[in-house]
Amino acid sequence: MPVELLVIPCLTDNYAYVLHDAATDTTTVIDVPEAGPVLSALIERGWKATYILITHHHGDHIDGVPMLEAATGARVIGAAADAHRLPLLSHETHPGEILPIGMEQVEVLDASGHTLGHVTYHFPEAGLLFSGDSLMSWGCGRLFEGSPAQMFATLSRFAELPDTTLVCSGHEYTEANGRFALSLEPDNPALLKRMDEVRAMRAAGRPTVPVALSVEKATNPFLRGSDPGLRAALDLPPSASALDTFTEARRRKDNF
């Protein structure tokens, strides 16, 4: 399906995403850390925001929503569970709901862990997952409200999506996340290769997102709970469960 994706840097290290469906002239913005850069991108291309999708309530994902809504008249969609701490919603959504947006049937997925009420948006035809601060490029979000079991369930849900899915996460944290991954497995050739690629992208001023889910499944310690090599690197017994492995990796990342 012919869609165009813009990755828009905001604030210090945030990203907003703009997805334009030319066939229906539908423009969807996912998270708005600040309105200015998003509005500039829309004006430059002659697009008008149709929808604003919110992943979670943190200010660095929603502070620009009111201004963008006022400027464009876009419908604002976010989780019903978070409605009390989000900008005024045009539609309160729930995990499991299918949202007809342009030519897509967008899947709303539960993404509890970083916060309670966090949702993500999967565009199956375009092969895009807007993951907010749940699954991050080479990492996962800190557990501010949810439990390790909740985040593990969230990431396991994402791992079942097609490997070609492009993960669009909310921050430019890839290199920092990679340093943690390499602290666990400094001689892992897949990790070393990815770090070389990430550093080259950043040196060229390019964002490291979106990233293929297949890359995350091969290199992200939070998606490799069944990997015996990672279990050993974490000093866990061979009998440790994938949840045990995730929990220990998250504990170490919190103290990294």
LINCORTA-V438043 format. One record per residue. RES is the residue in one small letter. PHI is phi in whole degrees, -180 to 180 (999 if undefined). OMEGA is omega in whole degrees, 0 to 359 (none if undefined). D_CENTER is the distance of its C-alpha to the mean C-alpha in Angstrom with 2 decimals. Layout:
((RES | PHI | OMEGA | D_CENTER) (RES | PHI | OMEGA | D_CENTER))
This chain:
((m | 999 | 184 | 21.38) (p | -76 | 173 | 21.75) (v | -124 | 179 | 18.70) (e | -117 | 181 | 17.78) (l | -113 | 173 | 14.37) (l | -110 | 174 | 14.47) (v | -107 | 190 | 12.17) (i | -113 | 177 | 13.80) (p | -65 | 179 | 14.13) (c | -138 | 178 | 14.91) (l | 50 | 182 | 16.65) (t | -89 | 185 | 16.74) (d | -146 | 179 | 13.39) (n | -90 | 171 | 10.92) (y | -130 | 162 | 9.70) (a | -105 | 178 | 10.47) (y | -124 | 175 | 10.40) (v | -124 | 181 | 13.68) (l | -119 | 182 | 14.54) (h | -113 | 177 | 18.32) (d | -101 | 186 | 20.29) (a | -66 | 184 | 23.71) (a | -63 | 181 | 25.56) (t | -117 | 185 | 25.14) (d | 52 | 178 | 24.42) (t | -103 | 180 | 21.36) (t | -122 | 183 | 18.78) (t | -117 | 177 | 15.52) (v | -108 | 179 | 13.57) (i | -112 | 183 | 10.10) (d | 63 | 183 | 10.31) (v | -135 | 178 | 13.40) (p | -60 | 174 | 13.82) (e | -152 | 188 | 17.22) (a | -80 | 189 | 19.10) (g | -54 | 181 | 21.26) (p | -61 | 179 | 19.16) (v | -69 | 178 | 17.74) (l | -60 | 179 | 21.32) (s | -61 | 180 | 22.72) (a | -65 | 179 | 20.57) (l | -66 | 181 | 21.57) (i | -63 | 181 | 25.19) (e | -59 | 184 | 25.39) (r | -101 | 181 | 24.58) (g | 71 | 179 | 26.45) (w | -101 | 175 | 23.57) (k | -125 | 182 | 23.38) (a | -61 | 177 | 20.29) (t | -96 | 181 | 20.85) (y | -134 | 168 | 17.87) (i | -121 | 178 | 15.40) (l | -104 | 182 | 12.57) (i | -109 | 179 | 11.43) (t | -86 | 181 | 8.66) (h | -162 | 197 | 10.82) (h | -87 | 185 | 13.99) (h | -62 | 186 | 13.64) (g | -58 | 181 | 15.67) (d | -76 | 173 | 13.48) (h | -123 | 186 | 11.35) (i | -127 | 189 | 14.52) (d | -62 | 180 | 17.55) (g | -90 | 185 | 17.98) (v | -62 | 183 | 17.84) (p | -58 | 180 | 21.60) (m | -68 | 180 | 22.78) (l | -67 | 177 | 20.77) (e | -63 | 181 | 21.94) (a | -63 | 183 | 25.46) (a | -79 | 189 | 25.53) (t | -122 | 185 | 24.34) (g | 73 | 182 | 25.03) (a | -63 | 173 | 21.61) (r | -79 | 184 | 21.01) (v | -103 | 183 | 18.45) (i | -123 | 178 | 16.57) (g | -155 | 186 | 14.99) (a | -71 | 176 | 15.58) (a | -59 | 181 | 19.31) (a | -65 | 182 | 18.93) (d | -109 | 188 | 17.59) (a | -58 | 182 | 19.95) (h | -71 | 181 | 22.24) (r | -130 | 174 | 19.87) (l | -116 | 169 | 18.16) (p | -57 | 182 | 19.99) (l | -55 | 185 | 22.41) (l | -96 | 170 | 20.81) (s | -78 | 179 | 22.48) (h | -146 | 176 | 21.09) (e | -95 | 185 | 19.94) (t | -104 | 181 | 17.86) (h | -135 | 174 | 17.66) (p | -55 | 183 | 15.75) (g | 98 | 179 | 17.64) (e | -74 | 173 | 18.51) (i | -108 | 181 | 18.57) (l | -104 | 175 | 18.28) (p | -77 | 182 | 20.52) (i | -129 | 184 | 19.01) (g | 59 | 179 | 21.09) (m | -89 | 187 | 21.81) (e | -99 | 166 | 18.80) (q | -111 | 190 | 18.73) (v | -81 | 181 | 15.18) (e | -93 | 175 | 14.30) (v | -92 | 184 | 13.03) (l | -113 | 173 | 11.77) (d | -64 | 180 | 12.43) (a | -135 | 181 | 9.78) (s | -62 | 179 | 12.47) (g | 146 | 176 | 12.68) (h | -60 | 170 | 11.17) (t | -137 | 168 | 13.15) (l | -87 | 184 | 15.32) (g | 96 | 176 | 14.54) (h | -63 | 174 | 10.73) (v | -126 | 174 | 9.87) (t | -128 | 186 | 7.44) (y | -126 | 180 | 9.12) (h | -106 | 176 | 10.37) (f | -101 | 190 | 12.80) (p | -66 | 181 | 15.05) (e | -68 | 178 | 17.60) (a | -79 | 180 | 15.44) (g | 70 | 184 | 13.43) (l | -125 | 173 | 9.96) (l | -121 | 177 | 6.94) (f | -95 | 196 | 4.88) (s | -100 | 178 | 2.50) (g | 56 | 180 | 3.59) (d | -112 | 175 | 5.30) (s | -92 | 171 | 5.82) (l | -78 | 178 | 5.24) (m | -104 | 173 | 5.34) (s | -63 | 179 | 7.56) (w | 68 | 180 | 10.77) (g | -164 | 172 | 10.05) (c | -150 | 183 | 8.69) (g | -69 | 175 | 9.05) (r | -64 | 183 | 12.74) (l | -89 | 180 | 14.51) (f | -77 | 185 | 15.96) (e | -126 | 185 | 17.11) (g | -89 | 181 | 16.41) (s | -101 | 173 | 18.16) (p | -55 | 180 | 17.45) (a | -63 | 179 | 18.48) (q | -68 | 180 | 15.97) (m | -67 | 177 | 12.95) (f | -60 | 178 | 14.76) (a | -63 | 178 | 15.25) (t | -60 | 183 | 11.63) (l | -67 | 177 | 10.83) (s | -64 | 178 | 14.15) (r | -63 | 180 | 13.36) (f | -66 | 183 | 10.50) (a | -62 | 179 | 13.03) (e | -84 | 177 | 15.44) (l | -71 | 179 | 13.79) (p | -57 | 182 | 15.60) (d | -60 | 181 | 15.26) (t | -79 | 179 | 15.12) (t | -56 | 177 | 11.81) (l | -95 | 182 | 9.71) (v | -90 | 181 | 6.07) (c | -111 | 183 | 4.77) (s | -97 | 196 | 2.68) (g | -88 | 186 | 5.22) (h | -142 | 171 | 8.02) (e | -92 | 182 | 10.63) (y | -113 | 193 | 11.17) (t | -60 | 183 | 11.81) (e | -64 | 178 | 15.56) (a | -63 | 178 | 15.84) (n | -64 | 179 | 13.84) (g | -66 | 177 | 16.11) (r | -62 | 177 | 19.12) (f | -67 | 180 | 18.49) (a | -57 | 180 | 18.16) (l | -72 | 176 | 21.36) (s | -66 | 178 | 23.08) (l | -83 | 185 | 23.05) (e | -135 | 187 | 24.07) (p | -66 | 182 | 25.60) (d | -108 | 181 | 27.38) (n | -71 | 186 | 24.70) (p | -63 | 179 | 25.15) (a | -67 | 179 | 21.74) (l | -69 | 180 | 20.14) (l | -63 | 179 | 22.79) (k | -64 | 181 | 22.31) (r | -65 | 180 | 18.58) (m | -63 | 177 | 19.38) (d | -59 | 181 | 22.06) (e | -67 | 181 | 19.80) (v | -64 | 181 | 17.19) (r | -66 | 177 | 20.14) (a | -66 | 179 | 21.72) (m | -63 | 181 | 18.78) (r | -68 | 178 | 18.64) (a | -63 | 178 | 22.44) (a | -88 | 179 | 22.40) (g | 76 | 182 | 20.14) (r | -100 | 174 | 17.37) (p | -70 | 179 | 13.60) (t | -95 | 176 | 12.22) (v | -124 | 0 | 9.26) (p | -73 | 180 | 8.83) (v | -134 | 182 | 10.01) (a | -67 | 177 | 11.78) (l | -58 | 179 | 11.08) (s | -60 | 178 | 14.72) (v | -67 | 179 | 14.27) (e | -63 | 182 | 11.82) (k | -66 | 180 | 14.38) (a | -86 | 190 | 17.14) (t | -128 | 185 | 16.14) (n | -82 | 183 | 13.50) (p | -60 | 182 | 15.87) (f | -83 | 174 | 13.74) (l | -114 | 186 | 13.94) (r | -119 | 184 | 17.58) (g | -63 | 180 | 19.37) (s | -97 | 182 | 22.17) (d | -82 | 181 | 22.91) (p | -62 | 178 | 26.38) (g | -65 | 178 | 26.02) (l | -70 | 177 | 23.12) (r | -56 | 180 | 25.11) (a | -64 | 179 | 28.06) (a | -63 | 179 | 26.22) (l | -92 | 180 | 25.30) (d | 60 | 178 | 28.98) (l | -101 | 179 | 28.35) (p | -70 | 179 | 30.99) (p | -57 | 181 | 30.62) (s | -81 | 182 | 30.68) (a | -61 | 180 | 27.50) (s | -78 | 176 | 25.02) (a | -62 | 176 | 21.42) (l | -67 | 176 | 20.58) (d | -59 | 181 | 23.05) (t | -65 | 177 | 21.47) (f | -59 | 185 | 17.97) (t | -62 | 180 | 19.70) (e | -69 | 178 | 21.74) (a | -63 | 180 | 19.00) (r | -67 | 178 | 17.06) (r | -61 | 181 | 20.48) (r | -69 | 179 | 21.18) (k | -64 | 179 | 17.96) (d | -62 | 182 | 18.84) (n | -107 | 184 | 22.19) (f | -77 | none | 21.35))
